[in-house]
Amino acid sequence: MAATRTSLTRTDELATRTETENLPGLFSRLGDDVMQLFNSQLALFKVEIKEEASAYARGITMIAIGAVIATVGFALLNVAIAFAVSTLFAQANFSQPASYALGFVVTGGFYVLVGAIVVMLMKNRLSKQELVPQRTAEELRKDKQWLKNEL
């Protein structure tokens, strides 16, 4: 019976040593896993930021292209339409320079209005774009909850 107690005591000592030796290993592994988790979260964040920046770059490029096209259109069509509109004022007994001036003012106002509408539409479209990377934020919330539950 004494031999049985001695062997049980030794077995308990070995189990305690094994648990004690495994504890630093477990903490080391936990630290490594947490670092790997943060690295993957950082990679996800970078991917989302690149996607958002790409969407903004496309939108800004389209605004710039629209502005150039509107400017060229304004320059060419404004002259043609202004002369056409000025013929309407010629019948109102205005002098020729005054009728041309009124034709250009009316036509210019129209193009400014159209250009403002295009710019506002694109601005509204870009304002709907979210700046916060939603997937990364959701993953960080899940990881925070997981760490609370584990610790």
Residue pairs with C-beta under 8 A, 6 or more apart in sequence:
34 147
37 143
41 136
41 139
41 140
41 143
44 133
44 135
44 136
44 139
45 133
45 136
48 133
48 134
48 135
48 136
49 133
52 129
52 130
52 131
52 133
55 129
56 126
56 129
59 122
59 125
59 126
59 129
60 126
62 122
63 119
63 122
66 118
66 119
66 122
67 115
67 119
70 111
70 114
70 115
70 118
73 111
74 108
74 111
74 115
77 107
77 111
78 104
78 107
78 108
78 111
81 103
81 107
81 110
82 100
82 103
82 104
82 106
82 107
82 108
83 100
83 103
84 103
85 102
85 103
85 106
85 107
86 99
86 100
86 102
86 103
86 104
87 99
87 103
88 103
89 98
89 99
89 102
89 103
90 96
90 99
92 99
94 102
